[in-house]
Amino acid sequence: MNELIVKIKEMAASLLTDAELQAEKGNKAAGTRARKASLELEKLLKEFRKVSLEESKK
């Protein structure tokens, strides 16, 4: 579970960095990367939810 949390933190940081680049400088490539990161983050958060529920049942 700790590995999953680290991955979520890294992906969130990546998303925020690229989103800021797009918003502040109009960097279109950063916008594409941010959208891709948001999809990956969504998958990781769903996985976290599953793992968290399993851990709480123990």
PyMOL Python script that loads the backbone (N, CA, C, O; Angstrom):
from pymol import cmd

cmd.read_pdbstr("""\
ATOM      1  N   MET A   1       0.824  -1.185   0.000  1.00  0.00           N
ATOM      2  CA  MET A   1       0.000   0.000   0.000  1.00  0.00           C
ATOM      3  C   MET A   1       0.873   1.256   0.000  1.00  0.00           C
ATOM      4  O   MET A   1       0.515   2.267  -0.604  1.00  0.00           O
ATOM      5  N   ASN A   2       2.013   1.187   0.676  1.00  0.00           N
ATOM      6  CA  ASN A   2       2.904   2.351   0.711  1.00  0.00           C
ATOM      7  C   ASN A   2       3.427   2.689  -0.679  1.00  0.00           C
ATOM      8  O   ASN A   2       3.574   3.863  -1.018  1.00  0.00           O
ATOM      9  N   GLU A   3       3.708   1.668  -1.482  1.00  0.00           N
ATOM     10  CA  GLU A   3       4.175   1.900  -2.856  1.00  0.00           C
ATOM     11  C   GLU A   3       3.108   2.626  -3.662  1.00  0.00           C
ATOM     12  O   GLU A   3       3.415   3.516  -4.455  1.00  0.00           O
ATOM     13  N   LEU A   4       1.866   2.244  -3.455  1.00  0.00           N
ATOM     14  CA  LEU A   4       0.753   2.862  -4.166  1.00  0.00           C
ATOM     15  C   LEU A   4       0.633   4.338  -3.784  1.00  0.00           C
ATOM     16  O   LEU A   4       0.380   5.186  -4.641  1.00  0.00           O
ATOM     17  N   ILE A   5       0.811   4.636  -2.522  1.00  0.00           N
ATOM     18  CA  ILE A   5       0.740   6.022  -2.056  1.00  0.00           C
ATOM     19  C   ILE A   5       1.853   6.858  -2.682  1.00  0.00           C
ATOM     20  O   ILE A   5       1.632   8.007  -3.065  1.00  0.00           O
ATOM     21  N   VAL A   6       3.041   6.284  -2.784  1.00  0.00           N
ATOM     22  CA  VAL A   6       4.166   6.992  -3.412  1.00  0.00           C
ATOM     23  C   VAL A   6       3.861   7.266  -4.882  1.00  0.00           C
ATOM     24  O   VAL A   6       4.130   8.360  -5.378  1.00  0.00           O
ATOM     25  N   LYS A   7       3.305   6.284  -5.575  1.00  0.00           N
ATOM     26  CA  LYS A   7       2.954   6.472  -6.984  1.00  0.00           C
ATOM     27  C   LYS A   7       1.912   7.573  -7.145  1.00  0.00           C
ATOM     28  O   LYS A   7       1.993   8.382  -8.069  1.00  0.00           O
ATOM     29  N   ILE A   8       0.935   7.600  -6.242  1.00  0.00           N
ATOM     30  CA  ILE A   8      -0.106   8.630  -6.305  1.00  0.00           C
ATOM     31  C   ILE A   8       0.501  10.017  -6.108  1.00  0.00           C
ATOM     32  O   ILE A   8       0.155  10.958  -6.822  1.00  0.00           O
ATOM     33  N   LYS A   9       1.413  10.141  -5.132  1.00  0.00           N
ATOM     34  CA  LYS A   9       2.065  11.425  -4.893  1.00  0.00           C
ATOM     35  C   LYS A   9       2.852  11.880  -6.115  1.00  0.00           C
ATOM     36  O   LYS A   9       2.785  13.050  -6.492  1.00  0.00           O
ATOM     37  N   GLU A  10       3.596  10.970  -6.737  1.00  0.00           N
ATOM     38  CA  GLU A  10       4.396  11.313  -7.914  1.00  0.00           C
ATOM     39  C   GLU A  10       3.507  11.737  -9.075  1.00  0.00           C
ATOM     40  O   GLU A  10       3.799  12.719  -9.758  1.00  0.00           O
ATOM     41  N   MET A  11       2.427  11.004  -9.297  1.00  0.00           N
ATOM     42  CA  MET A  11       1.541  11.309 -10.410  1.00  0.00           C
ATOM     43  C   MET A  11       0.830  12.641 -10.171  1.00  0.00           C
ATOM     44  O   MET A  11       0.647  13.420 -11.107  1.00  0.00           O
ATOM     45  N   ALA A  12       0.434  12.904  -8.941  1.00  0.00           N
ATOM     46  CA  ALA A  12      -0.224  14.176  -8.619  1.00  0.00           C
ATOM     47  C   ALA A  12       0.734  15.348  -8.836  1.00  0.00           C
ATOM     48  O   ALA A  12       0.336  16.391  -9.356  1.00  0.00           O
ATOM     49  N   ALA A  13       1.981  15.177  -8.441  1.00  0.00           N
ATOM     50  CA  ALA A  13       2.973  16.232  -8.638  1.00  0.00           C
ATOM     51  C   ALA A  13       3.194  16.495 -10.124  1.00  0.00           C
ATOM     52  O   ALA A  13       3.304  17.644 -10.553  1.00  0.00           O
ATOM     53  N   SER A  14       3.258  15.425 -10.897  1.00  0.00           N
ATOM     54  CA  SER A  14       3.437  15.549 -12.341  1.00  0.00           C
ATOM     55  C   SER A  14       2.247  16.275 -12.971  1.00  0.00           C
ATOM     56  O   SER A  14       2.418  17.154 -13.817  1.00  0.00           O
ATOM     57  N   LEU A  15       1.062  15.901 -12.554  1.00  0.00           N
ATOM     58  CA  LEU A  15      -0.154  16.529 -13.064  1.00  0.00           C
ATOM     59  C   LEU A  15      -0.154  18.025 -12.760  1.00  0.00           C
ATOM     60  O   LEU A  15      -0.435  18.841 -13.638  1.00  0.00           O
ATOM     61  N   LEU A  16       0.159  18.379 -11.526  1.00  0.00           N
ATOM     62  CA  LEU A  16       0.147  19.787 -11.142  1.00  0.00           C
ATOM     63  C   LEU A  16       1.197  20.593 -11.889  1.00  0.00           C
ATOM     64  O   LEU A  16       0.931  21.719 -12.309  1.00  0.00           O
ATOM     65  N   THR A  17       2.367  20.038 -12.057  1.00  0.00           N
ATOM     66  CA  THR A  17       3.428  20.728 -12.782  1.00  0.00           C
ATOM     67  C   THR A  17       3.008  21.030 -14.214  1.00  0.00           C
ATOM     68  O   THR A  17       3.140  22.159 -14.688  1.00  0.00           O
ATOM     69  N   ASP A  18       2.499  20.002 -14.899  1.00  0.00           N
ATOM     70  CA  ASP A  18       2.097  20.188 -16.294  1.00  0.00           C
ATOM     71  C   ASP A  18       0.878  21.096 -16.431  1.00  0.00           C
ATOM     72  O   ASP A  18       0.789  21.886 -17.370  1.00  0.00           O
ATOM     73  N   ALA A  19      -0.055  20.983 -15.496  1.00  0.00           N
ATOM     74  CA  ALA A  19      -1.241  21.829 -15.545  1.00  0.00           C
ATOM     75  C   ALA A  19      -0.857  23.302 -15.361  1.00  0.00           C
ATOM     76  O   ALA A  19      -1.416  24.178 -16.020  1.00  0.00           O
ATOM     77  N   GLU A  20       0.093  23.569 -14.467  1.00  0.00           N
ATOM     78  CA  GLU A  20       0.549  24.943 -14.264  1.00  0.00           C
ATOM     79  C   GLU A  20       1.250  25.480 -15.502  1.00  0.00           C
ATOM     80  O   GLU A  20       1.065  26.641 -15.869  1.00  0.00           O
ATOM     81  N   LEU A  21       2.055  24.637 -16.150  1.00  0.00           N
ATOM     82  CA  LEU A  21       2.726  25.074 -17.375  1.00  0.00           C
ATOM     83  C   LEU A  21       1.712  25.443 -18.454  1.00  0.00           C
ATOM     84  O   LEU A  21       1.880  26.430 -19.170  1.00  0.00           O
ATOM     85  N   GLN A  22       0.667  24.642 -18.559  1.00  0.00           N
ATOM     86  CA  GLN A  22      -0.351  24.925 -19.562  1.00  0.00           C
ATOM     87  C   GLN A  22      -1.087  26.221 -19.223  1.00  0.00           C
ATOM     88  O   GLN A  22      -1.317  27.055 -20.099  1.00  0.00           O
ATOM     89  N   ALA A  23      -1.450  26.385 -17.970  1.00  0.00           N
ATOM     90  CA  ALA A  23      -2.232  27.552 -17.573  1.00  0.00           C
ATOM     91  C   ALA A  23      -1.423  28.835 -17.651  1.00  0.00           C
ATOM     92  O   ALA A  23      -1.927  29.857 -18.116  1.00  0.00           O
ATOM     93  N   GLU A  24      -0.177  28.793 -17.202  1.00  0.00           N
ATOM     94  CA  GLU A  24       0.625  30.007 -17.131  1.00  0.00           C
ATOM     95  C   GLU A  24       1.276  30.378 -18.454  1.00  0.00           C
ATOM     96  O   GLU A  24       1.330  31.554 -18.815  1.00  0.00           O
ATOM     97  N   LYS A  25       1.768  29.384 -19.175  1.00  0.00           N
ATOM     98  CA  LYS A  25       2.537  29.669 -20.380  1.00  0.00           C
ATOM     99  C   LYS A  25       1.859  29.229 -21.667  1.00  0.00           C
ATOM    100  O   LYS A  25       2.382  29.462 -22.757  1.00  0.00           O
ATOM    101  N   GLY A  26       0.693  28.591 -21.547  1.00  0.00           N
ATOM    102  CA  GLY A  26      -0.018  28.139 -22.729  1.00  0.00           C
ATOM    103  C   GLY A  26       0.668  26.978 -23.432  1.00  0.00           C
ATOM    104  O   GLY A  26       0.498  26.793 -24.637  1.00  0.00           O
ATOM    105  N   ASN A  27       1.436  26.202 -22.694  1.00  0.00           N
ATOM    106  CA  ASN A  27       2.175  25.072 -23.258  1.00  0.00           C
ATOM    107  C   ASN A  27       1.209  23.934 -23.574  1.00  0.00           C
ATOM    108  O   ASN A  27       0.714  23.266 -22.666  1.00  0.00           O
ATOM    109  N   LYS A  28       0.940  23.713 -24.861  1.00  0.00           N
ATOM    110  CA  LYS A  28      -0.032  22.705 -25.280  1.00  0.00           C
ATOM    111  C   LYS A  28       0.435  21.288 -24.967  1.00  0.00           C
ATOM    112  O   LYS A  28      -0.376  20.438 -24.600  1.00  0.00           O
ATOM    113  N   ALA A  29       1.724  21.027 -25.107  1.00  0.00           N
ATOM    114  CA  ALA A  29       2.259  19.695 -24.814  1.00  0.00           C
ATOM    115  C   ALA A  29       2.094  19.360 -23.327  1.00  0.00           C
ATOM    116  O   ALA A  29       1.812  18.219 -22.961  1.00  0.00           O
ATOM    117  N   ALA A  30       2.275  20.369 -22.489  1.00  0.00           N
ATOM    118  CA  ALA A  30       2.089  20.166 -21.052  1.00  0.00           C
ATOM    119  C   ALA A  30       0.632  19.845 -20.748  1.00  0.00           C
ATOM    120  O   ALA A  30       0.347  19.055 -19.848  1.00  0.00           O
ATOM    121  N   GLY A  31      -0.280  20.441 -21.478  1.00  0.00           N
ATOM    122  CA  GLY A  31      -1.707  20.145 -21.307  1.00  0.00           C
ATOM    123  C   GLY A  31      -2.015  18.708 -21.650  1.00  0.00           C
ATOM    124  O   GLY A  31      -2.798  18.050 -20.965  1.00  0.00           O
ATOM    125  N   THR A  32      -1.396  18.216 -22.718  1.00  0.00           N
ATOM    126  CA  THR A  32      -1.580  16.825 -23.108  1.00  0.00           C
ATOM    127  C   THR A  32      -1.034  15.894 -22.028  1.00  0.00           C
ATOM    128  O   THR A  32      -1.674  14.906 -21.666  1.00  0.00           O
ATOM    129  N   ARG A  33       0.146  16.216 -21.521  1.00  0.00           N
ATOM    130  CA  ARG A  33       0.738  15.392 -20.451  1.00  0.00           C
ATOM    131  C   ARG A  33      -0.122  15.434 -19.196  1.00  0.00           C
ATOM    132  O   ARG A  33      -0.274  14.419 -18.517  1.00  0.00           O
ATOM    133  N   ALA A  34      -0.684  16.592 -18.882  1.00  0.00           N
ATOM    134  CA  ALA A  34      -1.531  16.730 -17.692  1.00  0.00           C
ATOM    135  C   ALA A  34      -2.793  15.878 -17.828  1.00  0.00           C
ATOM    136  O   ALA A  34      -3.212  15.223 -16.874  1.00  0.00           O
ATOM    137  N   ARG A  35      -3.383  15.891 -18.998  1.00  0.00           N
ATOM    138  CA  ARG A  35      -4.588  15.073 -19.208  1.00  0.00           C
ATOM    139  C   ARG A  35      -4.268  13.592 -19.092  1.00  0.00           C
ATOM    140  O   ARG A  35      -5.040  12.827 -18.513  1.00  0.00           O
ATOM    141  N   LYS A  36      -3.135  13.189 -19.640  1.00  0.00           N
ATOM    142  CA  LYS A  36      -2.713  11.792 -19.541  1.00  0.00           C
ATOM    143  C   LYS A  36      -2.454  11.421 -18.077  1.00  0.00           C
ATOM    144  O   LYS A  36      -2.837  10.341 -17.627  1.00  0.00           O
ATOM    145  N   ALA A  37      -1.809  12.316 -17.349  1.00  0.00           N
ATOM    146  CA  ALA A  37      -1.525  12.069 -15.930  1.00  0.00           C
ATOM    147  C   ALA A  37      -2.820  11.970 -15.134  1.00  0.00           C
ATOM    148  O   ALA A  37      -2.908  11.184 -14.190  1.00  0.00           O
ATOM    149  N   SER A  38      -3.824  12.758 -15.502  1.00  0.00           N
ATOM    150  CA  SER A  38      -5.091  12.711 -14.767  1.00  0.00           C
ATOM    151  C   SER A  38      -5.772  11.358 -14.940  1.00  0.00           C
ATOM    152  O   SER A  38      -6.398  10.853 -14.009  1.00  0.00           O
ATOM    153  N   LEU A  39      -5.651  10.772 -16.126  1.00  0.00           N
ATOM    154  CA  LEU A  39      -6.219   9.442 -16.351  1.00  0.00           C
ATOM    155  C   LEU A  39      -5.473   8.386 -15.539  1.00  0.00           C
ATOM    156  O   LEU A  39      -6.092   7.496 -14.955  1.00  0.00           O
ATOM    157  N   GLU A  40      -4.155   8.484 -15.503  1.00  0.00           N
ATOM    158  CA  GLU A  40      -3.360   7.547 -14.716  1.00  0.00           C
ATOM    159  C   GLU A  40      -3.659   7.709 -13.228  1.00  0.00           C
ATOM    160  O   GLU A  40      -3.755   6.723 -12.497  1.00  0.00           O
ATOM    161  N   LEU A  41      -3.805   8.946 -12.789  1.00  0.00           N
ATOM    162  CA  LEU A  41      -4.102   9.210 -11.392  1.00  0.00           C
ATOM    163  C   LEU A  41      -5.459   8.620 -11.016  1.00  0.00           C
ATOM    164  O   LEU A  41      -5.631   8.090  -9.918  1.00  0.00           O
ATOM    165  N   GLU A  42      -6.405   8.716 -11.919  1.00  0.00           N
ATOM    166  CA  GLU A  42      -7.729   8.144 -11.677  1.00  0.00           C
ATOM    167  C   GLU A  42      -7.629   6.632 -11.454  1.00  0.00           C
ATOM    168  O   GLU A  42      -8.269   6.089 -10.553  1.00  0.00           O
ATOM    169  N   LYS A  43      -6.830   5.963 -12.271  1.00  0.00           N
ATOM    170  CA  LYS A  43      -6.642   4.516 -12.119  1.00  0.00           C
ATOM    171  C   LYS A  43      -5.986   4.189 -10.785  1.00  0.00           C
ATOM    172  O   LYS A  43      -6.390   3.250 -10.098  1.00  0.00           O
ATOM    173  N   LEU A  44      -4.970   4.969 -10.423  1.00  0.00           N
ATOM    174  CA  LEU A  44      -4.283   4.735  -9.156  1.00  0.00           C
ATOM    175  C   LEU A  44      -5.209   4.959  -7.964  1.00  0.00           C
ATOM    176  O   LEU A  44      -5.146   4.222  -6.981  1.00  0.00           O
ATOM    177  N   LEU A  45      -6.059   5.963  -8.048  1.00  0.00           N
ATOM    178  CA  LEU A  45      -6.980   6.238  -6.946  1.00  0.00           C
ATOM    179  C   LEU A  45      -8.028   5.138  -6.798  1.00  0.00           C
ATOM    180  O   LEU A  45      -8.434   4.811  -5.683  1.00  0.00           O
ATOM    181  N   LYS A  46      -8.462   4.570  -7.912  1.00  0.00           N
ATOM    182  CA  LYS A  46      -9.395   3.445  -7.843  1.00  0.00           C
ATOM    183  C   LYS A  46      -8.719   2.243  -7.199  1.00  0.00           C
ATOM    184  O   LYS A  46      -9.324   1.542  -6.388  1.00  0.00           O
ATOM    185  N   GLU A  47      -7.473   2.011  -7.561  1.00  0.00           N
ATOM    186  CA  GLU A  47      -6.709   0.919  -6.971  1.00  0.00           C
ATOM    187  C   GLU A  47      -6.520   1.165  -5.472  1.00  0.00           C
ATOM    188  O   GLU A  47      -6.628   0.234  -4.673  1.00  0.00           O
ATOM    189  N   PHE A  48      -6.242   2.403  -5.091  1.00  0.00           N
ATOM    190  CA  PHE A  48      -6.089   2.748  -3.679  1.00  0.00           C
ATOM    191  C   PHE A  48      -7.367   2.441  -2.911  1.00  0.00           C
ATOM    192  O   PHE A  48      -7.324   1.918  -1.798  1.00  0.00           O
ATOM    193  N   ARG A  49      -8.492   2.768  -3.509  1.00  0.00           N
ATOM    194  CA  ARG A  49      -9.773   2.516  -2.849  1.00  0.00           C
ATOM    195  C   ARG A  49      -9.949   1.031  -2.583  1.00  0.00           C
ATOM    196  O   ARG A  49     -10.374   0.646  -1.494  1.00  0.00           O
ATOM    197  N   LYS A  50      -9.631   0.192  -3.559  1.00  0.00           N
ATOM    198  CA  LYS A  50      -9.748  -1.256  -3.392  1.00  0.00           C
ATOM    199  C   LYS A  50      -8.833  -1.750  -2.279  1.00  0.00           C
ATOM    200  O   LYS A  50      -9.254  -2.506  -1.404  1.00  0.00           O
ATOM    201  N   VAL A  51      -7.597  -1.321  -2.322  1.00  0.00           N
ATOM    202  CA  VAL A  51      -6.607  -1.768  -1.325  1.00  0.00           C
ATOM    203  C   VAL A  51      -7.005  -1.271   0.059  1.00  0.00           C
ATOM    204  O   VAL A  51      -6.870  -1.999   1.042  1.00  0.00           O
ATOM    205  N   SER A  52      -7.485  -0.056   0.140  1.00  0.00           N
ATOM    206  CA  SER A  52      -7.877   0.514   1.414  1.00  0.00           C
ATOM    207  C   SER A  52      -9.041  -0.257   2.030  1.00  0.00           C
ATOM    208  O   SER A  52      -9.061  -0.511   3.234  1.00  0.00           O
ATOM    209  N   LEU A  53      -9.994  -0.620   1.206  1.00  0.00           N
ATOM    210  CA  LEU A  53     -11.122  -1.397   1.698  1.00  0.00           C
ATOM    211  C   LEU A  53     -10.682  -2.768   2.190  1.00  0.00           C
ATOM    212  O   LEU A  53     -11.161  -3.246   3.218  1.00  0.00           O
ATOM    213  N   GLU A  54      -9.774  -3.398   1.460  1.00  0.00           N
ATOM    214  CA  GLU A  54      -9.252  -4.698   1.877  1.00  0.00           C
ATOM    215  C   GLU A  54      -8.518  -4.584   3.214  1.00  0.00           C
ATOM    216  O   GLU A  54      -8.658  -5.445   4.083  1.00  0.00           O
ATOM    217  N   GLU A  55      -7.747  -3.529   3.369  1.00  0.00           N
ATOM    218  CA  GLU A  55      -6.982  -3.326   4.609  1.00  0.00           C
ATOM    219  C   GLU A  55      -7.919  -3.081   5.794  1.00  0.00           C
ATOM    220  O   GLU A  55      -7.640  -3.530   6.906  1.00  0.00           O
ATOM    221  N   SER A  56      -9.010  -2.385   5.566  1.00  0.00           N
ATOM    222  CA  SER A  56      -9.924  -2.075   6.656  1.00  0.00           C
ATOM    223  C   SER A  56     -10.720  -3.295   7.110  1.00  0.00           C
ATOM    224  O   SER A  56     -11.243  -3.315   8.224  1.00  0.00           O
ATOM    225  N   LYS A  57     -10.813  -4.304   6.262  1.00  0.00           N
ATOM    226  CA  LYS A  57     -11.541  -5.536   6.606  1.00  0.00           C
ATOM    227  C   LYS A  57     -10.707  -6.474   7.470  1.00  0.00           C
ATOM    228  O   LYS A  57     -11.239  -7.416   8.057  1.00  0.00           O
ATOM    229  N   LYS A  58      -9.408  -6.222   7.551  1.00  0.00           N
ATOM    230  CA  LYS A  58      -8.535  -7.112   8.319  1.00  0.00           C
ATOM    231  C   LYS A  58      -8.685  -6.917   9.797  1.00  0.00           C
ATOM    232  O   LYS A  58      -8.018  -7.593  10.580  1.00  0.00           O
TER     233      LYS A  58
END
""", "prot")
cmd.dss("prot")
cmd.show_as("cartoon", "prot")
cmd.util.cbc("prot")
cmd.orient("prot")
